[in-house]
Amino acid sequence: MSSKREIVINCGISHVSASIFSFDGSMLVLEKVGLHTLNFDYTQDTLWIDAVISGIQELCEELNLKGNARFIFPGSFLLTKTIRVPRVEKDKQDKIVGFELSQKMPFPLAELIWDYQIIDDDGVEQEILAFAVKPEVAESFCEKLVLLGLAPIQITPAPILDYNALRASGIGLDESETLVVNMGAKSTNLLFINPTGFLIRSIAVGGNALSQNLADRLGILFEKAEEVKKSYFSGQMALAPEDPNIQNIESCAQQFLARASQEITRSIVTYKRLKKGRAPERIFLAGRGALLRQLPEYISQSQQLSIDYLDPTKILNMGPNISPEMQSLIPFMLSEPVGLASSLFMEDETKKFAPALNLLPSSKISSLGFKKKKPLLYAACIIFSLLPLPQLIKSTGELEKLKTFHAREISTTEEMELDLSQKKKKHEKFLFTDRLADEVKNKNLPFVRKQETCWQINDLLNQLQGTLDHPEVKDTWFDNLTLVIEPTKGVRRVPQDSMEGAKNKIKLELSGRYLVRASEEELSASNEKKRDTLIDLNSQKQEALTAYLNGVSVVEKIDRKVFSIEGKGDLFGKYFTHFEYEITTNL
């Protein structure tokens, strides 16, 4: 299992979850996971960050979270814009996108932290999805996380992560149109996936809308209505058949389903207009809002499409610390974290994953790292300032200790000199043994070298024999193979049997013939065409044989090569060629 671990914290509107992922080489491993429901006034967006930080603090204590972490922000909390720009080179793309966004964003682009992703490319224009956040929001959030022992290294928007989760699951997305409906607390993200990319639309219908309807209908607080919704539709709370609240709850649910279906239908109509009639062929549900009873059936009937849940557990191996209760919730709460983890761990040779965007500036990452190290730097300064103190305390009695130490060292030196004289005598004996061993080794060295050369020659013969079944140099046989020692200047050539000059270069003289194999159709052609064909095939065979010999492990270089198609060879009569090689080896 991979030792690398990633902490992914999904900051939703109504809950925050923390997951620890690793990778076992084929699948993601979910080692730990925790969920905390946020309690705050959902109508006050300014309270969200404090509620999220409080939830993260509890998860840190529960799961013992420390170190680098990646954070997912909901799309409704970010500034989001979709624009179309001309398709240009990468170095010009950032400038064009920045210019177009500066015209669309409600704030100057220089005052925002922003990033973008190409979501569709038709070869002429590119559709760009951009996200932005105010620096003071990201910085305040990060500073609070550092106090909890977490070092944020990424803040990424949630809407595009379902795309990566679907890609990692292996579901075919390149041939058909697919719609992912991720129903959250405040809004619902609609992810339209097509063979050229994807498109994201957000509708202002979420689980909180149902809770508010229940609160108005039943005359209770929003928090109580949220509890009733979760308990009733999850089956944890059962009401008597005659209870009048059942009709109110079911009525609110039907209104919510009708409104959600109506908004989804409008978005599909808009998508069909943009894509010139193409419409989704299947729908996947995601998010905790998808737990609402009858939601899949209602949407399936209203859209006349097959529908299924987006189940990220198909690409997950559950760790032993995941409780059964949490395992039942994971399919509805971890699609975005699994999408982010997939892009971090899994190989992306086809570039199929959408790159994870980062709304955390690098300068802020550096400053956060420095602030995290400040306590250690202060402690180090204090320790260094105290280092001279023990020395000053000990200086008063140091002289007396040195005198005692000096007397003890003199006594020890006398004992060591006596021991040294005895060891010198032993050392002389050891030197004699060492010299004797060297002489024996030197006498045996020629035999060792000759043994190594014999094994190399055996390997050479095995590799030359490989021409029998090599597809490019088969039909080759060798008539003569001679090994000779390269003679020095003024000295006659040394025969093969005399291998005493082991440090001299050894030459390999190799000769033989190979068959030039042509098809019956080529051989039945006219003489001139047949001759050209045989010459071409012969040249190919020469190059293949030379390349093969160059690849033999003992071959250092080929000094000379001669090919004969007449005389010793008879290319045009029997279609074989004679060859001779003179090769310098590294034997």
Secondary structure, 3 states (H helix, E strand, C coil): CCCCCEEEEEECCCEEEEEEEEECCCCEEEEEEEEEECCCCCCCHHHHHHHHHHHHHHHHHHHCCCEEEEEEECHHHCEEEEEEEECCCHHHHHHHHHHHHHHHCCCCHHHCEEEEEEEEECCCEEEEEEEEECHHHHHHHHHHHHHCCEEEEEEEECCCHHHHHHHHCCCCCCCCCEEEEEECCCCEEEEEEECCEEEEEEECCCHHHHHHHHHHHHCCCHHHHHHHHHHHHCCCCCCCCCCHHHHHHHHHHHHHHHHHHHHHHHHHHHHHHHCCCCCCCEEEEECHHHHCCCHHHHHHHHHCCEEEECCHHHHEEECCCCCHHHHHHHHHHCHHHHHHHHHHHCCCCCCCCCCCCCCCCHHHHHHHHHHHHHHHHHHHHHHHHHCHHHHHHHHHHHHHHHHHHHHHHHHHHHHHHHHHHHHHHHHHHHHHHHHHHHHHHHHHHHHHHHHHHHHHHHHHHHHHHHHHCCCCCCCEEEEEEEEEECCCCCCCCECCCCCCCCCCCEEEEEEEEEECCCCHHHHCCCHHHHHHHHHHHHHHHHHHHHHHHHCCCCEEEEEEEEEECCCCCEHHHHCEEEEEEEEEECC
